[in-house]
Amino acid sequence: SKPLSAYFHFLAENRAAVIAENPGLGIGPVQKILSTKWNELDAVEKEVCTCISSRETS
């Protein structure tokens, strides 16, 4: 299977926590929260996700 992009790796790592913090929310609102969190990450934090993603491709 195709390795996850940095963004999708971030989603996979953080989805459960967002759902736990916001019980009863549907998939759409959870994705919106995750998207906002991703956009708020600084370059260093995004680079960590990118490095993890890159390791999965090698």
N, CA, C and O atoms as a Maestro MAE file, in Angstrom:
{
 s_m_m2io_version
 :::
 2.0.0
}

f_m_ct {
 s_m_title
 :::
 protein
 m_atom[232] {
  # First column is atom index #
  i_m_mmod_type
  r_m_x_coord
  r_m_y_coord
  r_m_z_coord
  i_m_residue_number
  s_m_chain_name
  s_m_pdb_residue_name
  s_m_pdb_atom_name
  i_m_atomic_number
  :::
  1 25 0.829 -1.190 0.000 1 A "SER " " N  " 7
  2 3 0.000 0.000 0.000 1 A "SER " " CA " 6
  3 2 0.870 1.248 0.000 1 A "SER " " C  " 6
  4 15 2.039 1.215 0.386 1 A "SER " " O  " 8
  5 25 0.286 2.325 -0.432 2 A "LYS " " N  " 7
  6 3 0.988 3.599 -0.534 2 A "LYS " " CA " 6
  7 2 1.239 4.172 0.863 2 A "LYS " " C  " 6
  8 15 0.334 4.164 1.698 2 A "LYS " " O  " 8
  9 25 2.449 4.670 1.133 3 A "PRO " " N  " 7
  10 3 2.726 5.248 2.445 3 A "PRO " " CA " 6
  11 2 1.920 6.526 2.668 3 A "PRO " " C  " 6
  12 15 1.532 7.209 1.720 3 A "PRO " " O  " 8
  13 25 1.679 6.829 3.934 4 A "LEU " " N  " 7
  14 3 0.903 8.011 4.274 4 A "LEU " " CA " 6
  15 2 1.723 9.282 4.065 4 A "LEU " " C  " 6
  16 15 2.928 9.305 4.316 4 A "LEU " " O  " 8
  17 25 1.050 10.339 3.602 5 A "SER " " N  " 7
  18 3 1.705 11.639 3.524 5 A "SER " " CA " 6
  19 2 1.880 12.166 4.943 5 A "SER " " C  " 6
  20 15 1.305 11.621 5.885 5 A "SER " " O  " 8
  21 25 2.665 13.214 5.097 6 A "ALA " " N  " 7
  22 3 2.878 13.801 6.420 6 A "ALA " " CA " 6
  23 2 1.549 14.212 7.042 6 A "ALA " " C  " 6
  24 15 1.325 13.989 8.232 6 A "ALA " " O  " 8
  25 25 0.672 14.806 6.249 7 A "TYR " " N  " 7
  26 3 -0.632 15.249 6.752 7 A "TYR " " CA " 6
  27 2 -1.465 14.061 7.224 7 A "TYR " " C  " 6
  28 15 -2.051 14.106 8.306 7 A "TYR " " O  " 8
  29 25 -1.521 13.013 6.429 8 A "PHE " " N  " 7
  30 3 -2.319 11.853 6.811 8 A "PHE " " CA " 6
  31 2 -1.710 11.120 8.003 8 A "PHE " " C  " 6
  32 15 -2.435 10.532 8.806 8 A "PHE " " O  " 8
  33 25 -0.399 11.151 8.122 9 A "HIS " " N  " 7
  34 3 0.241 10.576 9.303 9 A "HIS " " CA " 6
  35 2 -0.183 11.371 10.538 9 A "HIS " " C  " 6
  36 15 -0.503 10.789 11.574 9 A "HIS " " O  " 8
  37 25 -0.186 12.700 10.425 10 A "PHE " " N  " 7
  38 3 -0.643 13.560 11.523 10 A "PHE " " CA " 6
  39 2 -2.083 13.227 11.899 10 A "PHE " " C  " 6
  40 15 -2.410 13.115 13.080 10 A "PHE " " O  " 8
  41 25 -2.945 13.068 10.891 11 A "LEU " " N  " 7
  42 3 -4.345 12.731 11.162 11 A "LEU " " CA " 6
  43 2 -4.451 11.419 11.926 11 A "LEU " " C  " 6
  44 15 -5.177 11.325 12.916 11 A "LEU " " O  " 8
  45 25 -3.727 10.411 11.464 12 A "ALA " " N  " 7
  46 3 -3.787 9.097 12.098 12 A "ALA " " CA " 6
  47 2 -3.312 9.152 13.550 12 A "ALA " " C  " 6
  48 15 -3.862 8.471 14.415 12 A "ALA " " O  " 8
  49 25 -2.293 9.961 13.808 13 A "GLU " " N  " 7
  50 3 -1.734 10.060 15.150 13 A "GLU " " CA " 6
  51 2 -2.619 10.860 16.104 13 A "GLU " " C  " 6
  52 15 -2.553 10.655 17.316 13 A "GLU " " O  " 8
  53 25 -3.438 11.758 15.584 14 A "ASN " " N  " 7
  54 3 -4.172 12.692 16.441 14 A "ASN " " CA " 6
  55 2 -5.683 12.517 16.457 14 A "ASN " " C  " 6
  56 15 -6.361 13.112 17.295 14 A "ASN " " O  " 8
  57 25 -6.222 11.718 15.551 15 A "ARG " " N  " 7
  58 3 -7.678 11.571 15.437 15 A "ARG " " CA " 6
  59 2 -8.314 11.072 16.738 15 A "ARG " " C  " 6
  60 15 -9.318 11.630 17.182 15 A "ARG " " O  " 8
  61 25 -7.750 10.041 17.349 16 A "ALA " " N  " 7
  62 3 -8.340 9.463 18.562 16 A "ALA " " CA " 6
  63 2 -8.417 10.489 19.690 16 A "ALA " " C  " 6
  64 15 -9.405 10.529 20.422 16 A "ALA " " O  " 8
  65 25 -7.388 11.312 19.835 17 A "ALA " " N  " 7
  66 3 -7.382 12.319 20.897 17 A "ALA " " CA " 6
  67 2 -8.462 13.366 20.663 17 A "ALA " " C  " 6
  68 15 -9.137 13.784 21.603 17 A "ALA " " O  " 8
  69 25 -8.629 13.790 19.418 18 A "VAL " " N  " 7
  70 3 -9.656 14.790 19.105 18 A "VAL " " CA " 6
  71 2 -11.042 14.211 19.360 18 A "VAL " " C  " 6
  72 15 -11.912 14.899 19.894 18 A "VAL " " O  " 8
  73 25 -11.254 12.963 18.985 19 A "ILE " " N  " 7
  74 3 -12.550 12.315 19.225 19 A "ILE " " CA " 6
  75 2 -12.800 12.191 20.727 19 A "ILE " " C  " 6
  76 15 -13.921 12.411 21.188 19 A "ILE " " O  " 8
  77 25 -11.764 11.840 21.494 20 A "ALA " " N  " 7
  78 3 -11.911 11.708 22.948 20 A "ALA " " CA " 6
  79 2 -12.236 13.051 23.601 20 A "ALA " " C  " 6
  80 15 -13.004 13.113 24.561 20 A "ALA " " O  " 8
  81 25 -11.645 14.124 23.073 21 A "GLU " " N  " 7
  82 3 -11.886 15.463 23.617 21 A "GLU " " CA " 6
  83 2 -13.239 16.025 23.196 21 A "GLU " " C  " 6
  84 15 -13.749 16.949 23.829 21 A "GLU " " O  " 8
  85 25 -13.820 15.478 22.135 22 A "ASN " " N  " 7
  86 3 -15.063 16.004 21.575 22 A "ASN " " CA " 6
  87 2 -16.046 14.875 21.289 22 A "ASN " " C  " 6
  88 15 -16.410 14.651 20.135 22 A "ASN " " O  " 8
  89 25 -16.481 14.160 22.329 23 A "PRO " " N  " 7
  90 3 -17.389 13.037 22.085 23 A "PRO " " CA " 6
  91 2 -18.690 13.508 21.438 23 A "PRO " " C  " 6
  92 15 -19.219 14.569 21.769 23 A "PRO " " O  " 8
  93 25 -19.185 12.711 20.526 24 A "GLY " " N  " 7
  94 3 -20.445 13.038 19.873 24 A "GLY " " CA " 6
  95 2 -20.296 13.813 18.579 24 A "GLY " " C  " 6
  96 15 -21.272 13.978 17.846 24 A "GLY " " O  " 8
  97 25 -19.090 14.293 18.281 25 A "LEU " " N  " 7
  98 3 -18.897 15.005 17.015 25 A "LEU " " CA " 6
  99 2 -18.831 14.003 15.871 25 A "LEU " " C  " 6
  100 15 -18.325 12.892 16.029 25 A "LEU " " O  " 8
  101 25 -19.341 14.407 14.733 26 A "GLY " " N  " 7
  102 3 -19.268 13.574 13.546 26 A "GLY " " CA " 6
  103 2 -17.902 13.667 12.892 26 A "GLY " " C  " 6
  104 15 -17.026 14.401 13.349 26 A "GLY " " O  " 8
  105 25 -17.737 12.915 11.822 27 A "ILE " " N  " 7
  106 3 -16.456 12.862 11.117 27 A "ILE " " CA " 6
  107 2 -16.061 14.227 10.552 27 A "ILE " " C  " 6
  108 15 -14.900 14.627 10.644 27 A "ILE " " O  " 8
  109 25 -17.023 14.938 9.970 28 A "GLY " " N  " 7
  110 3 -16.731 16.244 9.371 28 A "GLY " " CA " 6
  111 2 -16.142 17.238 10.355 28 A "GLY " " C  " 6
  112 15 -15.078 17.799 10.094 28 A "GLY " " O  " 8
  113 25 -16.811 17.473 11.487 29 A "PRO " " N  " 7
  114 3 -16.254 18.406 12.470 29 A "PRO " " CA " 6
  115 2 -14.904 17.955 13.042 29 A "PRO " " C  " 6
  116 15 -14.038 18.785 13.318 29 A "PRO " " O  " 8
  117 25 -14.728 16.651 13.217 30 A "VAL " " N  " 7
  118 3 -13.446 16.139 13.709 30 A "VAL " " CA " 6
  119 2 -12.352 16.450 12.693 30 A "VAL " " C  " 6
  120 15 -11.267 16.895 13.068 30 A "VAL " " O  " 8
  121 25 -12.627 16.222 11.413 31 A "GLN " " N  " 7
  122 3 -11.646 16.518 10.367 31 A "GLN " " CA " 6
  123 2 -11.315 18.007 10.337 31 A "GLN " " C  " 6
  124 15 -10.164 18.384 10.120 31 A "GLN " " O  " 8
  125 25 -12.321 18.852 10.554 32 A "LYS " " N  " 7
  126 3 -12.094 20.303 10.559 32 A "LYS " " CA " 6
  127 2 -11.161 20.694 11.705 32 A "LYS " " C  " 6
  128 15 -10.258 21.510 11.521 32 A "LYS " " O  " 8
  129 25 -11.379 20.115 12.887 33 A "ILE " " N  " 7
  130 3 -10.501 20.386 14.030 33 A "ILE " " CA " 6
  131 2 -9.075 19.937 13.715 33 A "ILE " " C  " 6
  132 15 -8.116 20.663 13.976 33 A "ILE " " O  " 8
  133 25 -8.944 18.734 13.152 34 A "LEU " " N  " 7
  134 3 -7.618 18.216 12.810 34 A "LEU " " CA " 6
  135 2 -6.933 19.087 11.765 34 A "LEU " " C  " 6
  136 15 -5.731 19.337 11.853 34 A "LEU " " O  " 8
  137 25 -7.689 19.546 10.784 35 A "SER " " N  " 7
  138 3 -7.139 20.416 9.749 35 A "SER " " CA " 6
  139 2 -6.642 21.725 10.357 35 A "SER " " C  " 6
  140 15 -5.570 22.217 10.002 35 A "SER " " O  " 8
  141 25 -7.424 22.281 11.270 36 A "THR " " N  " 7
  142 3 -7.018 23.515 11.944 36 A "THR " " CA " 6
  143 2 -5.743 23.287 12.747 36 A "THR " " C  " 6
  144 15 -4.828 24.110 12.714 36 A "THR " " O  " 8
  145 25 -5.684 22.168 13.468 37 A "LYS " " N  " 7
  146 3 -4.487 21.852 14.254 37 A "LYS " " CA " 6
  147 2 -3.263 21.713 13.342 37 A "LYS " " C  " 6
  148 15 -2.182 22.197 13.680 37 A "LYS " " O  " 8
  149 25 -3.428 21.056 12.193 38 A "TRP " " N  " 7
  150 3 -2.326 20.903 11.241 38 A "TRP " " CA " 6
  151 2 -1.849 22.273 10.761 38 A "TRP " " C  " 6
  152 15 -0.646 22.527 10.697 38 A "TRP " " O  " 8
  153 25 -2.782 23.145 10.428 39 A "ASN " " N  " 7
  154 3 -2.424 24.476 9.935 39 A "ASN " " CA " 6
  155 2 -1.757 25.333 11.001 39 A "ASN " " C  " 6
  156 15 -1.038 26.276 10.673 39 A "ASN " " O  " 8
  157 25 -1.984 25.018 12.274 40 A "GLU " " N  " 7
  158 3 -1.372 25.769 13.368 40 A "GLU " " CA " 6
  159 2 0.021 25.254 13.734 40 A "GLU " " C  " 6
  160 15 0.747 25.914 14.479 40 A "GLU " " O  " 8
  161 25 0.400 24.084 13.218 41 A "LEU " " N  " 7
  162 3 1.735 23.555 13.503 41 A "LEU " " CA " 6
  163 2 2.791 24.456 12.889 41 A "LEU " " C  " 6
  164 15 2.587 25.030 11.819 41 A "LEU " " O  " 8
  165 25 3.921 24.574 13.575 42 A "ASP " " N  " 7
  166 3 5.015 25.325 12.969 42 A "ASP " " CA " 6
  167 2 5.796 24.402 12.028 42 A "ASP " " C  " 6
  168 15 5.535 23.201 11.959 42 A "ASP " " O  " 8
  169 25 6.738 24.975 11.322 43 A "ALA " " N  " 7
  170 3 7.479 24.226 10.304 43 A "ALA " " CA " 6
  171 2 8.229 23.038 10.904 43 A "ALA " " C  " 6
  172 15 8.325 21.986 10.272 43 A "ALA " " O  " 8
  173 25 8.756 23.194 12.107 44 A "VAL " " N  " 7
  174 3 9.516 22.112 12.744 44 A "VAL " " CA " 6
  175 2 8.602 20.930 13.043 44 A "VAL " " C  " 6
  176 15 8.967 19.781 12.794 44 A "VAL " " O  " 8
  177 25 7.417 21.208 13.577 45 A "GLU " " N  " 7
  178 3 6.480 20.131 13.895 45 A "GLU " " CA " 6
  179 2 6.013 19.418 12.628 45 A "GLU " " C  " 6
  180 15 5.865 18.196 12.623 45 A "GLU " " O  " 8
  181 25 5.780 20.168 11.560 46 A "LYS " " N  " 7
  182 3 5.388 19.543 10.294 46 A "LYS " " CA " 6
  183 2 6.530 18.708 9.730 46 A "LYS " " C  " 6
  184 15 6.301 17.657 9.131 46 A "LYS " " O  " 8
  185 25 7.763 19.176 9.922 47 A "GLU " " N  " 7
  186 3 8.925 18.439 9.430 47 A "GLU " " CA " 6
  187 2 9.037 17.083 10.118 47 A "GLU " " C  " 6
  188 15 9.435 16.103 9.489 47 A "GLU " " O  " 8
  189 25 8.691 17.016 11.400 48 A "VAL " " N  " 7
  190 3 8.701 15.733 12.118 48 A "VAL " " CA " 6
  191 2 7.752 14.759 11.427 48 A "VAL " " C  " 6
  192 15 8.109 13.603 11.199 48 A "VAL " " O  " 8
  193 25 6.551 15.215 11.095 49 A "CYS " " N  " 7
  194 3 5.586 14.352 10.397 49 A "CYS " " CA " 6
  195 2 6.120 13.959 9.026 49 A "CYS " " C  " 6
  196 15 5.937 12.824 8.586 49 A "CYS " " O  " 8
  197 25 6.780 14.895 8.352 50 A "THR " " N  " 7
  198 3 7.333 14.617 7.026 50 A "THR " " CA " 6
  199 2 8.437 13.567 7.119 50 A "THR " " C  " 6
  200 15 8.517 12.674 6.275 50 A "THR " " O  " 8
  201 25 9.285 13.670 8.138 51 A "CYS " " N  " 7
  202 3 10.367 12.687 8.312 51 A "CYS " " CA " 6
  203 2 9.808 11.300 8.598 51 A "CYS " " C  " 6
  204 15 10.298 10.308 8.058 51 A "CYS " " O  " 8
  205 25 8.795 11.228 9.435 52 A "ILE " " N  " 7
  206 3 8.165 9.938 9.734 52 A "ILE " " CA " 6
  207 2 7.576 9.352 8.461 52 A "ILE " " C  " 6
  208 15 7.724 8.162 8.185 52 A "ILE " " O  " 8
  209 25 6.912 10.195 7.696 53 A "SER " " N  " 7
  210 3 6.312 9.753 6.443 53 A "SER " " CA " 6
  211 2 7.386 9.268 5.468 53 A "SER " " C  " 6
  212 15 7.201 8.256 4.792 53 A "SER " " O  " 8
  213 25 8.503 9.986 5.398 54 A "SER " " N  " 7
  214 3 9.591 9.614 4.489 54 A "SER " " CA " 6
  215 2 10.200 8.274 4.868 54 A "SER " " C  " 6
  216 15 10.566 7.488 3.995 54 A "SER " " O  " 8
  217 25 10.313 8.007 6.175 55 A "ARG " " N  " 7
  218 3 10.864 6.726 6.621 55 A "ARG " " CA " 6
  219 2 9.991 5.565 6.184 55 A "ARG " " C  " 6
  220 15 10.489 4.470 5.924 55 A "ARG " " O  " 8
  221 25 8.683 5.806 6.101 56 A "GLU " " N  " 7
  222 3 7.767 4.743 5.695 56 A "GLU " " CA " 6
  223 2 7.912 4.409 4.214 56 A "GLU " " C  " 6
  224 15 7.549 3.314 3.785 56 A "GLU " " O  " 8
  225 25 8.439 5.344 3.436 57 A "THR " " N  " 7
  226 3 8.588 5.097 2.002 57 A "THR " " CA " 6
  227 2 9.884 4.364 1.690 57 A "THR " " C  " 6
  228 15 10.024 3.793 0.608 57 A "THR " " O  " 8
  229 25 10.847 4.371 2.634 58 A "SER " " N  " 7
  230 3 12.114 3.709 2.345 58 A "SER " " CA " 6
  231 2 12.127 2.273 2.769 58 A "SER " " C  " 6
  232 15 13.132 1.585 2.589 58 A "SER " " O  " 8
  :::
 }
 m_bond[231] {
  # First column is bond index #
  i_m_from
  i_m_to
  i_m_order
  :::
  1 1 2 1
  2 2 3 1
  3 3 4 2
  4 3 5 1
  5 5 6 1
  6 6 7 1
  7 7 8 2
  8 7 9 1
  9 9 10 1
  10 10 11 1
  11 11 12 2
  12 11 13 1
  13 13 14 1
  14 14 15 1
  15 15 16 2
  16 15 17 1
  17 17 18 1
  18 18 19 1
  19 19 20 2
  20 19 21 1
  21 21 22 1
  22 22 23 1
  23 23 24 2
  24 23 25 1
  25 25 26 1
  26 26 27 1
  27 27 28 2
  28 27 29 1
  29 29 30 1
  30 30 31 1
  31 31 32 2
  32 31 33 1
  33 33 34 1
  34 34 35 1
  35 35 36 2
  36 35 37 1
  37 37 38 1
  38 38 39 1
  39 39 40 2
  40 39 41 1
  41 41 42 1
  42 42 43 1
  43 43 44 2
  44 43 45 1
  45 45 46 1
  46 46 47 1
  47 47 48 2
  48 47 49 1
  49 49 50 1
  50 50 51 1
  51 51 52 2
  52 51 53 1
  53 53 54 1
  54 54 55 1
  55 55 56 2
  56 55 57 1
  57 57 58 1
  58 58 59 1
  59 59 60 2
  60 59 61 1
  61 61 62 1
  62 62 63 1
  63 63 64 2
  64 63 65 1
  65 65 66 1
  66 66 67 1
  67 67 68 2
  68 67 69 1
  69 69 70 1
  70 70 71 1
  71 71 72 2
  72 71 73 1
  73 73 74 1
  74 74 75 1
  75 75 76 2
  76 75 77 1
  77 77 78 1
  78 78 79 1
  79 79 80 2
  80 79 81 1
  81 81 82 1
  82 82 83 1
  83 83 84 2
  84 83 85 1
  85 85 86 1
  86 86 87 1
  87 87 88 2
  88 87 89 1
  89 89 90 1
  90 90 91 1
  91 91 92 2
  92 91 93 1
  93 93 94 1
  94 94 95 1
  95 95 96 2
  96 95 97 1
  97 97 98 1
  98 98 99 1
  99 99 100 2
  100 99 101 1
  101 101 102 1
  102 102 103 1
  103 103 104 2
  104 103 105 1
  105 105 106 1
  106 106 107 1
  107 107 108 2
  108 107 109 1
  109 109 110 1
  110 110 111 1
  111 111 112 2
  112 111 113 1
  113 113 114 1
  114 114 115 1
  115 115 116 2
  116 115 117 1
  117 117 118 1
  118 118 119 1
  119 119 120 2
  120 119 121 1
  121 121 122 1
  122 122 123 1
  123 123 124 2
  124 123 125 1
  125 125 126 1
  126 126 127 1
  127 127 128 2
  128 127 129 1
  129 129 130 1
  130 130 131 1
  131 131 132 2
  132 131 133 1
  133 133 134 1
  134 134 135 1
  135 135 136 2
  136 135 137 1
  137 137 138 1
  138 138 139 1
  139 139 140 2
  140 139 141 1
  141 141 142 1
  142 142 143 1
  143 143 144 2
  144 143 145 1
  145 145 146 1
  146 146 147 1
  147 147 148 2
  148 147 149 1
  149 149 150 1
  150 150 151 1
  151 151 152 2
  152 151 153 1
  153 153 154 1
  154 154 155 1
  155 155 156 2
  156 155 157 1
  157 157 158 1
  158 158 159 1
  159 159 160 2
  160 159 161 1
  161 161 162 1
  162 162 163 1
  163 163 164 2
  164 163 165 1
  165 165 166 1
  166 166 167 1
  167 167 168 2
  168 167 169 1
  169 169 170 1
  170 170 171 1
  171 171 172 2
  172 171 173 1
  173 173 174 1
  174 174 175 1
  175 175 176 2
  176 175 177 1
  177 177 178 1
  178 178 179 1
  179 179 180 2
  180 179 181 1
  181 181 182 1
  182 182 183 1
  183 183 184 2
  184 183 185 1
  185 185 186 1
  186 186 187 1
  187 187 188 2
  188 187 189 1
  189 189 190 1
  190 190 191 1
  191 191 192 2
  192 191 193 1
  193 193 194 1
  194 194 195 1
  195 195 196 2
  196 195 197 1
  197 197 198 1
  198 198 199 1
  199 199 200 2
  200 199 201 1
  201 201 202 1
  202 202 203 1
  203 203 204 2
  204 203 205 1
  205 205 206 1
  206 206 207 1
  207 207 208 2
  208 207 209 1
  209 209 210 1
  210 210 211 1
  211 211 212 2
  212 211 213 1
  213 213 214 1
  214 214 215 1
  215 215 216 2
  216 215 217 1
  217 217 218 1
  218 218 219 1
  219 219 220 2
  220 219 221 1
  221 221 222 1
  222 222 223 1
  223 223 224 2
  224 223 225 1
  225 225 226 1
  226 226 227 1
  227 227 228 2
  228 227 229 1
  229 229 230 1
  230 230 231 1
  231 231 232 2
  :::
 }
}
